[in-house]
Amino acid sequence: MATGEISNDETLGGAQMHSEVSGLSDYLAEDEMDALRLCREVVSHLNWKKSESQSKEAYEEPIYDSEELLGLVSKDLKTPFDIREAIARFVDGSRFEEFKPLFGSTIVCGWANVHGYPVGIIGNNGAIYPDSAQKAAHFIQLCNKIDTPIIFLQNVTGFLVGKEFERDGIVKKGSQMINAVSNSTVPHITIILGASYGAGTYAMSGRAFNNRFTFIWPSAKIAVMGGKQIAGVMSMVRRARAWKKGEKFDEEEDKKFTEAVEKLQDQGSEALEASGLISDDGIIDPRDTRTILGICLSVVRNRPIKGTEAFGVFRL
């Protein structure tokens, strides 16, 4: 009546809409029993322990074989893969309780254990959209609230830009994620699996944010932009400059220059090059990811883990 819209109860304020679109819901339950199951899972990761208990929980090996990690990432990083496939091969029992699974699908967040140590995990399933940035910021705050370390799994080309996304507040919601990452005080451990480009590198707790450890897979690439993207941008600049001066644009020369820039940029972004510049703590065999994470999680517990109570001012 207020707006004159024709709608029904589901599209206006239903459970599925609030789980997939508005992000109001953290979980979508099929029925009351499913809701109780979800509640039990949430309580299980609250990491509430008596002060005298400092020992880690018992653990079991992943169900899925870590050898399969070798075939997970394609040589062509534009070929997508589901980050959950990597998670299932290094967390205890391959159990992963996902947070807001239907909202902001290009970032996957959730809780798991690695060698008995409780962790929060944030991984990329594509570029960072406004809703996925908002979800990640929320999840980082929750991990700080329960003093839980965060593992960042990077395979990101950056924040998505465009008219629609600017109007949806990508600058504002992206800054919320950066705010949460930069103010978080629980240990951050970052693994670069695939692409790690531009602002996405920073948003996913890149080296600049003083995370505890950063490791890179041999398949990964890290750069300001992908080779194709930066070569394309430079070509557009040259074309615009020629048009402004009224000069004829040499397409053949531009093609040669673009190919050379793309090749040079791709070579400079390879894992061996990046690691040689000390942008990480070393290249690791993907099959050793679980072992290395277990060692790192043991190391970070040599000091008390305490999440922050303050995140500055959020642009809500």
Residue pairs with C-beta under 8 A, 6 or more apart in sequence:
10 16
10 17
11 17
15 25
15 28
15 29
16 28
16 102
18 24
18 25
19 25
19 27
19 28
19 100
19 102
19 103
20 102
20 103
21 103
23 100
23 103
23 104
23 131
23 134
23 135
25 100
25 102
25 103
26 99
26 100
27 38
27 100
27 101
28 102
29 35
29 38
41 97
42 97
44 97
45 97
45 111
45 118
45 146
45 148
46 146
47 118
47 146
47 147
47 148
48 146
56 115
56 116
56 117
57 113
57 116
57 117
57 118
58 116
59 92
59 93
59 113
59 114
59 115
59 116
60 92
60 93
61 92
61 93
62 88
62 89
62 90
62 91
62 92
62 93
62 94
62 290
63 88
63 93
63 94
64 88
64 89
64 94
65 89
66 89
66 90
66 286
66 287
66 289
66 290
67 287
68 85
68 89
69 86
69 89
69 90
69 286
69 287
69 289
70 286
70 287
72 81
72 85
72 86
72 193
72 286
73 81
73 155
73 193
73 194
73 217
73 219
73 220
73 286
74 81
74 219
75 219
77 155
77 194
77 195
77 219
77 221
77 226
80 125
80 126
81 155
81 194
82 125
83 108
83 123
83 124
83 125
83 153
83 155
83 193
84 96
84 98
84 108
84 123
86 123
86 153
86 193
86 289
87 96
87 108
87 110
87 112
87 121
87 123
87 153
88 94
88 96
89 289
89 290
90 114
90 289
90 290
90 293
91 112
91 113
91 114
91 121
91 290
92 112
92 113
92 114
92 115
92 116
93 113
95 112
95 113
96 110
96 111
96 112
96 121
97 110
97 111
97 112
98 108
98 109
98 110
99 109
99 110
99 111
99 135
99 139
99 142
100 109
100 135
100 138
100 139
101 110
103 131
103 135
104 129
104 131
104 132
104 133
104 134
104 135
104 136
105 125
105 126
105 132
106 124
106 125
106 126
106 127
106 128
106 129
106 132
107 122
107 123
107 124
107 125
107 128
107 132
107 133
107 135
107 136
108 121
108 122
108 123
108 124
108 125
109 120
109 121
109 122
109 123
109 135
109 136
109 139
110 120
110 121
111 118
111 119
111 120
111 121
111 148
112 118
112 119
112 121
113 119
114 151
114 290
114 293
114 294
114 297
115 290
115 293
115 294
115 297
115 298
117 149
117 294
117 297
117 298
117 301
118 148
119 148
119 149
119 150
119 151
119 293
119 297
120 139
120 140
120 142
120 143
120 148
120 149
120 150
120 151
121 150
121 151
121 153
122 136
122 139
122 140
122 150
122 151
122 152
122 153
122 204
123 152
123 153
123 154
123 155
124 153
124 154
124 155
124 156
124 200
124 204
125 155
126 156
127 156
127 157
127 158
127 159
127 160
127 200
128 136
128 156
128 158
128 159
128 160
128 174
128 177
128 200
128 203
129 160
129 165
129 170
130 165
130 168
130 169
130 170
130 173
130 174
131 173
133 159
133 170
133 173
133 174
133 176
133 177
133 203
134 173
134 176
134 177
136 177
136 180
136 203
137 173
137 176
137 177
137 179
137 180
137 314
140 150
140 177
140 180
140 181
140 184
141 180
141 311
143 149
143 150
143 184
143 186
143 307
144 184
144 185
144 186
144 307
144 308
145 307
146 307
147 186
147 305
147 306
147 307
148 186
148 305
148 307
149 186
149 187
149 188
149 189
149 297
149 300
149 305
150 184
150 186
150 187
150 188
150 189
150 205
151 189
151 190
151 191
151 293
152 188
152 189
152 190
152 191
152 204
152 205
152 211
153 191
153 193
154 190
154 191
154 192
154 193
154 194
154 195
154 196
154 200
154 201
154 204
154 206
154 220
155 192
155 193
155 194
155 195
155 196
156 195
156 196
156 197
156 200
156 201
156 203
156 204
157 195
157 197
157 198
157 200
157 226
158 197
158 198
158 199
158 200
159 170
159 174
159 198
159 199
159 200
159 203
160 170
161 170
172 315
174 199
174 203
175 315
176 314
176 315
177 203
178 202
178 203
179 311
179 312
179 314
180 311
181 188
181 202
181 203
181 204
181 205
181 209
182 209
183 308
183 310
183 311
183 312
184 307
184 308
185 306
185 307
185 308
186 305
186 306
186 307
187 211
187 212
187 300
187 305
188 205
188 209
188 211
188 212
189 211
189 212
189 213
189 214
189 293
189 296
189 297
189 300
190 204
190 205
190 206
190 207
190 211
190 213
190 214
190 215
191 214
191 215
191 216
191 217
191 284
191 289
191 293
192 214
192 215
192 216
192 217
192 220
192 222
192 271
192 280
193 217
193 219
193 220
193 286
194 217
194 219
194 220
194 221
195 220
195 221
195 226
196 204
196 206
196 220
196 221
196 222
196 223
197 221
197 222
197 223
197 224
197 225
197 226
197 229
198 223
198 224
198 225
201 222
202 208
202 209
205 211
206 214
207 214
207 279
207 280
212 296
212 299
212 300
213 281
213 296
214 279
214 280
214 281
215 280
215 281
215 282
215 283
215 284
215 289
215 292
216 222
216 271
216 274
216 275
216 280
216 282
216 283
216 284
217 271
217 283
217 284
217 286
218 271
218 272
218 283
218 285
218 286
219 271
219 286
220 271
220 274
221 266
221 269
221 270
221 271
221 274
222 269
222 271
222 274
222 279
223 230
223 265
223 268
223 269
224 230
225 233
225 265
226 265
226 266
226 269
227 261
227 262
227 263
227 264
227 265
227 266
227 269
228 262
230 261
230 262
230 265
231 258
231 259
231 261
231 262
231 265
232 258
234 257
234 258
234 261
235 254
235 257
235 258
238 249
238 254
238 257
239 249
239 254
242 248
242 249
243 249
267 273
271 283
272 283
274 280
275 282
275 283
284 292
